[in-house]
């Protein structure tokens, strides 16, 4: 029987209640025996029957074998008192101090009725003392145990003196009153104080297990929160990657579709060629999306193993595609080409890709200049477009600023300086500077400055 009616959920890696205890709790709950008092009444009934059987065997077989004889009235009085003492255990957890006091109060007449050489003690004192140690603070429990020892020892002293004066002992002279009293005192201390200490230890161990379970549960919840945060960050990264790929290709397809729509009556062959380009561009878009999703999932089987990873080496193809869509793009490469870290290589490519898509959407027909400079200690990249030559098509306001946020986050990820904003000529400029050698290359922080309000 546990000392509390509720149960604490077991944490991962922390031992829970013993299997036998859980089995009994489940059976008692199914039987409708719930709550402390109801279960203690059941325990008291079982111990009452057990006490009756033990006392009957004691007086019928053990005492005669030891040469001790008792009158029938005394035997049945002791048995009745001990069984009644066991019935008091129904109060052991609802009123532990009262239960111990009543048990000790019944124990005194049991001592008086038994001979000093063979003081009888039932099961109830052991259970009551242990319960007090489990439920009460250590100091209170020890004071209660000391009081129980004092009361019982006083009863023994009175009984021994009375037996010595009236020649109460049966079966020959026994030890002196002082020796009997001291022996009973030692026994009482061992029983009451020892079981109180044992109960206090068990209670402390149970509290420790509950604390460990709570801390383990908190650790599990913290780990789950970390996993959820990582999943959210990965979803955001996937959304940015898909946005970059889809925005670049689909914006070109929209432009080409509009041109084909205008030419379908006047120049069917040109319109047919435009539709064919849209079909090929759509296939390329699907291939790129499949590549991105496969890489982000970490499942190589979902992507083409021979597909090139986007980087600065593919800027020429990116610029050529933009020119095919009718955007006047100038690409300037300065300095001796050298490799940059893979994550920076991909990030710079995606920034150029997003900048060209933004220029096509927000400044249609405006000249665009892409400058890639390999300097001694850094790589700088700038995409600048002039004022639009025609009015841009209206777009949903819910998508504003997503591309610029993605570019800024990519720059932060690689520790680059990022600047984006309108130019004095009415256009727009995006500039990124990545340190490649020395202390700057090991920089972990990043500075991002946006001049003016987000427009992309």
Secondary structure, 3 states (H helix, E strand, C coil): CCCCCCCCCCCCCCCCCCHHHHHHHHHHHHCCCCCHHHHHHHHHHHHHHHHHHHHHHHHHHHHHHCCCCCCHHHHHHHHHHHHHHHHHHHHCCCCHHHHHHHHHHHHHHHHHHCCHHHCCCCCHHHHHHHHHHHHCCHHHHHHHHHHHHHHHHHHHHHHHHHHHHHCCCCCCCCCCHHHHHHHHHHHHHHHHHHHHHHHHHHHHHHHHHHHHHHHHHHHHHHHHHHHHHHHHHHHHHHHHHHHHHHHHHHHHHHHHHHHHHHHHHHCHHHHHHHHHHHHHHHHHHHHHHHHHHHHHHCCHHHCCCCCCCCCHHHHHHHHHHHHHCCCCEEEEEECCCCCCCHHHHHHHHHHHHHHHHHHHHHCCCCCEEEEEEECCCEEEEEEEECCCCCCCCCCCHHHCCHHHHHHHHHHHHCCCEEEEEECCCCCEEEEEEEECCHHHHCCCCCCEEEECCCCC
